Structures are given as structure tokens and as C-alpha cells.
Amino acid sequence: MRASLLSKLGVAYLLFLLAALAVAGFSSKPALRQDALLVAFALVATGLALWLGFWKRFSRRVAGLKESARRLATADFRPAPADRSGDDLAELRDAMNDAASGLAARIGALTQARDRWTAILRGMVEGIAVVDAGERVAFCNETFSEVVGMTAARVEGRPILEVIRQPEILELVRRGLAGEEGLRGELEVAGARRRVFGVTISPVPGSAEEIAGPQSARPIGAVAVLHEITELRRLEQVRKDFVANVSHELKTPLTSIQGFSETLLGGALEDRVNSRRFVEIIRDHALRLSRITDDLLKLSRIEAGRLEPEFQTVFAKELIERAIEAARPRAEAKRLALRSAGAPESLRLRGDSNLLREVLDNLLANAIQYTPEGGRIEVSAAEDQGYGVISVSDTGIGIPEAEQERIFERFYRVDAARSRELGSTGLGLSIARHLVEAHGGRIVVKSAVGEGSRFSFSIPLDR
């Protein structure tokens, strides 16, 4: 409306100016011609003044639009001052303000989404790392930085070659940057405890295909995801060791039984001196097989959760005395000093007396087996922070520090040959650990080679 009004005024101005010039040029009266020239001059002067004022205001408005455009280019989305002129420049300013408002809203939404996904990625238990096209780590979460032994601030920006030095993983990253999908591998991290991680590499697609078509699209990076499989690999190894150990443990007595049986059938039955010895050997190996199968069935029942302890009050002193009395004949046969180092009369445990007795019997049998003749074995009990702790100490051969974490595994022996010679099945300590854990306690060992061992298990007190 305002623009059309200005156009009409401009047309009227030009008509007046032309009329004044016409009068000044064609009038025969000098006075009239002089007045017309004065009018034309006044119109021209007024027009120039108006034009200069308009041009100055126009320049100022254009400069304001340029400044708004520059702010918009630097992500400054503050709106330009309102312009009520109603002309095309005012409409342009309104359009720029609308564009700035829309961009601000979209960038705000994208920023929120980025922050949300960053928080999610940083909080994941899996290690996450984003590698850019230049093979540098653009982003990583705390889990990933912990795996590689650096802080996230030190990892980000570094070449992936300086962060992960395993050639197989680096090759997978490069293949991912080349656009290959479905890449998987394993990363081993050495340290105080060996850890194994499954690695999945996926390319991050670029946006070139939107401009030049799918043929020109190349990944702008790759995402590496690490998920720990240390326990899975350990369990797989335990399963393999278990199968191998069971096969070996059963094969040894079965081979002996078969060999001596064939010897007897081959004519040794007539040899009264040796035939009795052969039959005794067969009986001993059959008993060993029976102990192995009994222990395996017991361990299987415990691990399957079918063990249901009958909790009741158990007096620690009475438990120790009965276990020592039962183990004394075997200790005296090896000339070992077996005694109780004292247990408070009032120390009461909450547990299954039969199962706790089995734990203590296994620990005493272990101590007797690995303590040389003339050694000492002591059993003691004490209260410690809501638990009753029963300990079996010996002056035996001791256990190397590197072996102490594994002695509670099934069939694991520090000296396998000697253990079999002594008749051990290799399952006693594993059964003891499971029984103690079923009571809500724990079993630990402290040992030094040549000095002896001290096995301790804790059971909640009966309040």
C-alpha cells in the first residue's frame, strides 16, 4: 500500500515538473516564464533533496541488511530490527528474520540431539570410538579410553595408529574407512589382567551421493565398538580344560583297570602272590573312579543351583573338634602335628553343619596331603565384622603366588603328578569354594613356597 502511494506521488511530481518546464519554455509572457522557471527550479531542488534523503536512508537500510547477513553467516541468529516501511527491503528483512529463526530452531534441535547421543555414547559400557577419514580419533567414550590406557582428552585427535597398536585391528579400521561392512575382530589388552574385547567396525557414510550420485559416495569415518568377552573366553577355556581333565582323570584309572584285568585273564590268576596285588590295584583305581564321579555329580548339583543348605546354628568350636578328630588318623600316619589353635565358645555360625563340615574336611585333607612328614597343621576360628572366620594353616610345600588364583578351579593342581599319586581328584577345593559361597561367605588363601599355606573361609554369624 505504502509503495504504491510513493509511486503515485513520484508520478505527480514528474508531471508538475514537466508542466513547469513546458510553461517556462513556451510561454510568451516573460513574467509567467520567470515564475515557471522558479517553480521548476524549486521542484528540482526539492526532488534532489528528497532523493538524497531517500538514498541515505536506503543505504542505511541496505547496510543493516548486510550486517544481518554477516551475523547469519557466523551463526548469530538475533533478528534484525523491525522495519515498518512496507517496501521490498522490509519484506527482505522479514524473510531474513524468518530464515534466522528457522535456522536457530533447527540448529538448537540438532545440538540437543548431538548432546543426547554424546551422553548416551559416553555412558555405554561398550567402548566407542569414531575415526575420521584421516585415521584420527574424532570421538571416544570413557570405556574406550580406559581400555587403551589413556584419558579421553588424550585419545581424541590422535592417529588411531598411536592408540591401538594391533595390526589386525588397524587393518579392519582401514577397511571400514574404505566402506566395507560387517567387520569383526578381537583385541587383546595386556596388563595386570589380560582382557579380550570383540571389535566391530562400521563405516560412517558421507553425503556426497546427494550431490553427485551413489557412485561418488565415500565414508567420512568409521565407528569402532569394543565389547568385553574376557569372561566368555575364560569360560570357553575352562570348558575345554574340564573336558580334557575329565578325560585324562578317567582314562588313567580305566587304563590301569583294563591292563591288570587283561593280565589276570592272561594267566596271572594262577600266580597267587601277584594276583592278589593286581586285584588290590584294580580295587584302588575303581575307588578312585568312584570318588571322581561322586565329586563331579556333587559339583554339578551345586553349580546347577540344586543345593539347598539347611541353615541352623553351628558352633565353630564343636565343628573344628569333630573335623580334627576325623582327620587325626591320617595326620598321625604321616607324623603330622594336628591341633586346634582355639575357637571361642560363643562363636556361632549360621549354616548347614554337614556342608560346613565337608568344607573343613576338604581343607584338612588338602593340608595333610601337601605337608611333609613332621610338619604342623593348626585350625583356628575368630570373629571378624559380622562373620566367623575358620582358618587351616600348615607348614607344607606352599603355593606359588601366580597359582593361587587358580587352585579353586576344577581339576587344577599345582603339582599334578604328585596330586594323582596321593589320590587327589582335584575337585575338593572347587567344591569347598562353592559350598562357602552358597552360605554367603568367601574362601581365600595366603601362601609362600616352602613356608606353608593358610586357607580361610568366612561364614555369617548366627545373631
Long-range contacts (C-beta under 8 A, 24 or more apart in sequence): 1-86, 2-85, 2-86, 2-87, 3-86, 3-87, 3-88, 6-87, 13-43, 13-47, 16-43, 17-43, 17-44, 17-47, 58-89, 61-85, 61-89, 61-93, 62-89, 64-93, 65-89, 65-92, 65-93, 65-96, 68-93, 68-96, 68-97, 68-100, 69-96, 72-96, 72-99, 72-100, 72-103, 75-107, 77-101, 77-103, 77-104, 77-107, 126-225, 126-226, 126-227, 127-197, 127-224, 127-225, 127-226, 127-227, 128-223, 128-224, 128-225, 128-226, 129-155, 129-160, 129-163, 129-223, 129-224, 129-226, 130-204, 130-221, 130-222, 130-223, 130-224, 131-160, 131-173, 131-176, 131-177, 131-221, 131-222, 131-223, 131-224, 132-220, 132-221, 133-177, 133-218, 133-219, 133-220, 133-221, 135-159, 135-160, 135-161, 135-173, 135-174, 135-177, 136-160, 137-163, 138-221, 143-226, 144-224, 144-226, 147-187, 147-189, 147-195, 147-197, 147-226, 148-189, 149-191, 169-199, 169-224, 172-199, 172-201, 173-201, 173-222, 173-224, 175-201, 176-201, 176-202, 176-203, 176-219, 176-222, 176-223, 176-224, 177-203, 177-219, 177-221, 177-222, 178-203, 178-219, 179-203, 179-218, 179-219, 186-229, 187-226, 193-230, 194-230, 195-228, 195-230, 196-228, 196-229, 196-230, 196-233, 197-226, 197-227, 197-228, 197-229, 197-230, 198-226, 198-227, 198-228, 198-229, 199-224, 199-225, 199-226, 200-224, 200-225, 200-227, 201-225, 238-409, 238-410, 241-409, 241-411, 242-410, 242-411, 245-410, 245-411, 245-426, 246-296, 246-411, 249-292, 249-411, 249-425, 249-426, 250-289, 250-292, 252-420, 253-285, 253-286, 253-288, 253-289, 253-292, 254-285, 254-289, 256-281, 256-282, 256-285, 257-282, 257-285, 257-286, 257-289, 288-423, 288-425, 291-423, 291-425, 292-425, 292-427, 295-425, 295-427, 295-428, 295-431, 296-427, 298-431, 299-410, 299-427, 299-430, 299-431, 299-434, 302-431, 302-434, 302-435, 302-438, 303-434, 307-355, 307-434, 307-435, 307-438, 309-351, 309-352, 309-355, 309-438, 309-439, 310-352, 310-354, 311-350, 311-351, 311-352, 312-350, 312-351, 312-352, 312-353, 313-348, 313-349, 313-350, 313-462, 314-348, 314-349, 314-350, 314-351, 314-352, 314-353, 314-356, 314-459, 314-462, 315-345, 315-347, 315-348, 315-349, 316-343, 316-344, 316-347, 316-348, 316-349, 316-381, 316-388, 316-390, 317-343, 317-344, 317-345, 317-347, 317-381, 319-349, 319-353, 319-356, 319-357, 319-360, 319-390, 320-360, 320-379, 320-381, 320-390, 322-357, 323-357, 323-360, 323-361, 323-364, 323-379, 324-364, 324-379, 326-361, 327-361, 327-364, 327-365, 327-368, 330-365, 330-368, 331-368, 331-377, 334-368, 334-371, 334-373, 335-373, 335-374, 336-368, 336-371, 336-373, 336-374, 336-375, 336-376, 336-377, 337-375, 337-376, 337-377, 338-364, 338-368, 338-376, 338-377, 338-379, 339-376, 339-377, 339-378, 339-379, 340-378, 340-379, 340-380, 341-378, 341-379, 341-380, 341-393, 342-380, 342-381, 343-380, 343-381, 343-382, 343-390, 344-381, 344-382, 344-383, 347-381, 347-382, 347-383, 347-388, 347-461, 348-388, 348-461, 348-462, 349-388, 349-459, 349-460, 349-461, 349-462, 350-439, 350-459, 350-460, 350-461, 350-462, 350-463, 351-439, 351-459, 351-460, 352-439, 355-435, 355-438, 355-439, 356-435, 356-439, 356-459, 358-431, 358-432, 358-435, 359-432, 359-435, 359-436, 359-443, 359-457, 360-390, 360-392, 362-428, 362-429, 362-431, 362-432, 363-392, 363-432, 363-455, 363-457, 364-392, 365-428, 366-424, 366-428, 366-429, 366-455, 367-392, 367-393, 367-394, 367-396, 367-453, 367-455, 369-419, 369-422, 369-424, 370-394, 370-396, 370-397, 370-453, 371-395, 371-396, 371-397, 371-452, 372-396, 372-397, 375-452, 383-461, 384-458, 386-460, 386-461, 387-441, 387-458, 387-459, 387-460, 387-461, 388-458, 388-459, 388-460, 388-461, 389-456, 389-457, 389-458, 390-456, 390-457, 390-459, 391-454, 391-455, 391-456, 392-454, 392-455, 392-456, 393-452, 393-453, 393-454, 394-452, 394-453, 394-454, 395-451, 395-452, 396-452, 396-453, 397-449, 397-450, 398-447, 398-448, 398-449, 398-450, 398-451, 398-452, 398-453, 399-445, 399-447, 399-449, 399-453, 400-449, 401-447, 404-445, 404-447, 407-445, 408-432, 408-433, 408-443, 432-457
